[in-house]
Amino acid sequence: MASLKDLRNRIASTKATQKITKAMQMVAASKLRRAQVAAEAARPYAQHMNKMLVNIAGAANMASAPKLLAGTGGDQVHLLVVCTAERGLCGAFNSAIVRLARERANALLAEGKEVKIFCVGRKGYEQLRRLFDRHIIGNVELRSVRTLGFENAKDIADKLIELFDRGEFDVATLFYSRFRSVIAQIPTAQQIIPPAIGEKPGTDGGAIYEFEPDEEEILVDLLPRFVATQILRALLENAASFYGAQMSAMDNATRNAGEMIRKQTMTYNRTRQAAITKELIEIISGAEAL
């Protein structure tokens, strides 16, 4: 049985941990609001960018369209761009994104496809390199970045486009966590190269546009910006999801620490009472012996 001193040390250590988790919860809560506003503000821009791309691509001649839109004509080599956080202590946030990417990679490998992985964030790289070390071709860390901006997304997009121009892959899919609420973050996969166009313009009775300069020239400038915009949205969604997950995880940790302190205090009191009772019995027994 542990001594009273050991029990006191355990209680003090647990209380110190509880203070840390409570402080981390408060920091995450303070940063969550700003990250949530940034993520929600980026959604309409990304959606309108996608809608514009659908309209222009529908009017363009695919035979002369840029390679970023038309693709390579095959889907043998897939690049998985996995965006995670730089830090942990956020529950299953990082693991959920990595699990989705891992399932996609295993499915593609089972089909005989070649898989390459580009990691954005340290935690995703640390988890994926255990099973897919030889498939990882790049890693970008954002630990030194205080505020995420378009420049960060553009740097990543430029690296992906450079790999695509060199023929390193045929299809690129972006993995990130879409923020819904503090307790709900949704792992999401989105194909960005070539973009998944989906619906064609004019099917909903909308207007038909004429473009000047021509569609192909517009797409040359629009497509790299589209890739960067989708990556920026993923980074902002990830930031909001991370702080939401961390806030929830630290709240649970604080509650668990409080419950542990309660049990440890009860054990300490019982042990102390048993020691006092034993001493009294020894004193009484000694007195009776005299």
C-alpha positions in Angstrom: 0.0 0.0 0.0 1.3 3.5 -0.9 2.4 5.7 2.0 0.6 8.9 2.9 3.5 10.9 1.4 3.1 9.1 -1.9 -0.6 9.7 -2.0 -0.1 13.4 -1.3 2.3 13.6 -4.2 -0.1 11.8 -6.5 -2.9 14.2 -5.6 -0.6 17.2 -6.1 0.5 15.9 -9.4 -3.0 15.3 -10.6 -4.1 18.8 -9.5 -1.2 20.2 -11.5 -2.3 18.2 -14.6 -5.8 19.4 -14.1 -4.7 23.0 -14.1 -2.8 22.5 -17.4 -5.7 20.8 -19.1 -8.1 23.5 -17.9 -5.7 26.2 -19.3 -5.4 24.4 -22.6 -9.2 24.2 -22.8 -9.5 27.9 -22.2 -6.8 28.7 -24.8 -8.5 26.4 -27.4 -11.9 28.1 -26.7 -10.4 31.5 -27.2 -8.8 30.6 -30.5 -11.8 28.5 -31.7 -14.0 31.5 -32.4 -11.5 33.2 -34.7 -10.7 30.0 -36.5 -14.4 29.2 -36.9 -15.1 32.6 -38.4 -12.2 32.2 -40.9 -13.3 28.7 -41.9 -16.9 29.8 -42.5 -15.8 32.9 -44.4 -13.7 30.8 -46.8 -16.6 28.4 -47.7 -18.6 30.8 -49.9 -15.4 31.8 -51.8 -14.4 28.2 -52.4 -17.9 27.3 -53.5 -18.2 30.2 -55.9 -14.8 29.4 -57.3 -15.9 25.8 -57.9 -19.1 27.1 -59.6 -17.2 29.5 -61.8 -14.8 26.6 -62.8 -17.8 24.4 -63.7 -19.3 27.2 -66.0 -16.0 27.9 -67.8 -15.0 24.2 -68.1 -18.4 23.4 -69.5 -17.9 25.9 -72.3 -14.3 25.1 -73.0 -12.9 22.7 -75.6 -11.5 19.7 -73.6 -9.2 18.9 -76.4 -7.3 22.2 -75.9 -8.0 22.6 -72.2 -5.1 23.0 -69.8 -3.7 19.8 -68.4 -4.8 20.7 -64.9 -8.4 20.4 -66.1 -8.2 17.7 -68.7 -5.9 15.5 -66.6 -3.4 13.0 -68.0 -5.9 10.7 -69.5 -5.3 8.0 -66.9 -5.7 7.3 -63.2 -2.9 4.9 -62.5 -0.9 7.1 -60.1 -2.8 8.7 -57.2 -1.4 11.4 -54.9 -3.1 11.7 -51.5 -2.6 15.1 -49.9 -3.2 14.5 -46.2 -3.7 17.7 -44.1 -3.5 17.2 -40.3 -2.4 19.3 -37.3 1.1 20.0 -36.0 0.2 19.1 -32.5 -1.8 16.4 -30.6 -3.9 16.4 -27.4 -7.0 16.8 -29.6 -8.8 13.5 -29.3 -9.3 11.5 -32.5 -8.9 14.6 -34.8 -5.7 13.6 -36.5 -6.4 9.8 -36.4 -9.7 10.2 -38.2 -8.1 12.0 -41.2 -5.3 9.5 -41.3 -7.7 6.6 -41.1 -9.7 8.0 -44.1 -6.5 8.4 -46.1 -5.2 5.0 -45.1 -8.5 3.3 -46.2 -8.3 5.1 -49.6 -4.6 4.1 -50.0 -5.3 0.5 -49.2 -8.3 0.4 -51.6 -6.2 1.9 -54.4 -3.3 -0.5 -53.8 -5.8 -3.4 -53.9 -6.9 -2.2 -57.3 -3.3 -2.3 -58.5 -2.9 1.5 -58.5 0.2 3.3 -57.5 -0.1 5.5 -54.4 1.9 8.5 -53.4 1.4 10.6 -50.2 2.1 14.3 -49.6 1.7 15.2 -45.9 0.8 18.7 -44.6 1.2 18.7 -40.9 3.6 16.8 -38.6 1.0 14.5 -36.9 -0.2 13.0 -40.2 3.4 12.4 -41.3 4.3 10.6 -38.1 1.3 8.3 -38.3 1.5 7.5 -42.0 5.2 6.8 -42.2 4.8 3.7 -40.0 2.9 1.9 -42.8 3.5 4.0 -45.9 7.0 5.3 -45.5 8.1 4.4 -49.0 5.0 6.0 -50.5 5.6 9.5 -48.9 7.1 11.9 -51.4 6.8 15.2 -49.5 6.0 16.8 -46.1 5.2 20.4 -45.2 5.1 21.5 -41.6 3.3 24.7 -40.5 4.7 24.9 -36.9 6.3 28.3 -37.6 3.1 29.8 -39.1 1.1 31.9 -36.7 -1.7 32.9 -39.0 -2.8 30.8 -42.0 -3.1 32.8 -45.2 -3.4 32.3 -48.9 0.4 32.4 -49.2 0.7 29.2 -47.2 -1.9 27.5 -49.4 -0.3 28.8 -52.6 3.2 27.4 -51.6 1.6 24.0 -51.2 -0.4 24.3 -54.4 2.7 25.3 -56.4 4.5 22.2 -55.2 1.6 19.9 -56.2 1.3 21.6 -59.6 5.0 21.2 -60.1 4.8 17.5 -59.4 1.8 17.2 -61.7 3.7 19.0 -64.6 6.5 16.5 -64.1 4.2 13.6 -64.5 4.5 12.4 -60.9 0.8 11.6 -60.6 -2.5 11.5 -62.5 -5.0 12.3 -59.7 -4.6 14.3 -56.5 -7.1 14.0 -53.6 -7.1 16.3 -50.6 -7.9 14.9 -47.1 -8.9 17.2 -44.3 -11.5 17.6 -41.5 -14.6 19.8 -42.2 -15.7 21.7 -39.2 -19.3 21.3 -38.1 -19.3 22.0 -34.4 -17.1 21.7 -31.3 -18.0 18.0 -31.0 -18.4 17.1 -34.7 -15.6 17.3 -37.2 -16.1 15.4 -40.5 -13.1 13.8 -42.3 -13.5 14.7 -46.0 -11.8 13.7 -49.2 -11.9 16.0 -52.2 -10.3 15.5 -55.7 -8.5 18.7 -56.7 -6.3 17.6 -59.6 -8.0 17.3 -62.1 -11.0 19.0 -60.4 -14.2 17.0 -60.1 -16.5 19.1 -62.2 -19.7 17.3 -61.5 -22.8 19.1 -62.9 -22.7 20.9 -66.2 -23.8 24.5 -66.7 -27.2 25.2 -68.1 -29.0 22.2 -66.5 -30.8 24.5 -64.0 -32.0 27.1 -66.6 -29.1 29.4 -65.8 -27.7 31.9 -68.3 -25.0 31.0 -70.9 -22.0 33.2 -70.8 -19.5 34.3 -73.4 -15.9 34.7 -72.2 -13.2 37.1 -73.2 -10.4 36.2 -73.4 -11.4 32.7 -74.4 -12.1 29.9 -71.9 -8.7 28.2 -72.3 -6.8 31.4 -71.5 -8.9 32.0 -68.4 -8.5 28.5 -67.2 -4.7 28.8 -67.3 -4.9 31.4 -64.6 -8.0 30.1 -62.8 -7.0 26.5 -62.3 -3.8 27.1 -60.1 -5.9 29.6 -58.1 -8.6 27.0 -57.7 -6.2 24.4 -56.3 -4.7 27.0 -53.9 -8.2 28.1 -52.8 -9.3 24.5 -52.0 -6.1 23.9 -50.0 -6.6 27.2 -48.1 -10.2 26.1 -47.3 -8.9 22.7 -46.1 -6.3 24.4 -43.8 -8.8 26.8 -42.3 -11.3 24.0 -41.8 -8.6 21.9 -40.2 -7.6 24.8 -37.8 -11.2 25.2 -36.6 -11.7 21.5 -36.3 -8.4 21.1 -34.3 -9.4 23.8 -31.8 -12.9 22.3 -31.4 -11.5 18.8 -30.9 -8.8 20.1 -28.5 -11.3 22.1 -26.5 -13.6 19.0 -26.2 -10.6 16.7 -25.3 -9.2 19.0 -22.7 -12.7 19.4 -21.1 -12.9 15.6 -20.8 -9.4 15.5 -19.4 -10.2 18.1 -16.8 -13.3 16.2 -15.7 -11.4 12.9 -15.5 -8.6 14.6 -13.5 -11.3 15.9 -11.1 -12.7 12.4 -10.7 -9.3 11.0 -10.1 -8.5 13.6 -7.5 -11.8 12.7 -5.7 -10.8 9.0 -5.6 -7.3 9.7 -4.6 -8.4 12.0 -1.8 -10.8 9.3 -0.5 -8.0 6.7 -0.6 -5.7 9.2 1.3 -8.3 9.8 4.0 -9.0 6.1 4.5 -5.3 5.4 4.7 -4.7 8.2 7.1 -7.7 7.1 9.3 -6.4 3.5 9.3 -2.9 4.8 10.4 -4.5 6.9 13.2 -6.7 3.9 14.3 -3.6 1.6 14.4 -1.7 4.1 16.5 -4.6 4.4 19.0 -4.8 0.6 19.2 -1.1 0.4 19.9 -1.3 3.1 22.6 -4.4 1.5 24.3 -2.8 -2.0 24.1 0.4 -0.6 25.7 -1.6 1.1 28.4 -3.5 -2.1 29.3 -0.3 -4.1 29.4 1.0 -1.8 32.1 
